[in-house]
Amino acid sequence: MDYFGYRNNILYAEDVNILNIIKKIKTPFYLYSKKTILHHYGQIRDAFKDIQTLICFSIKSNSNPAIMKTLRKAGSGFDIGEDM
């Protein structure tokens, strides 16, 4: 599940009209949904709930501090790679 969808032919991220964001921020830009990130993290966490494990997010894939903070609060670890 993700929290992006159209309402009356207007794209929304969660409950935010994307057109309102475009008016304030120059394009191109990256837009993430906190609810989507947490939903997918929860699915992975729940899939491994019967074994002791640490789910880690690869910082190489996306080093956005807000995403890392969100995942850290949800219990995620981080893979920083060998070359760091």
Secondary structure, 3 states (H helix, E strand, C coil): CCCEEEECCEEEECCEEHHHHHHHCCCCCCCCCHHHHHHHHHHHHHHCCCCCCCCEEECCCCCCHHHHHHHHHHCCEEECCCCC
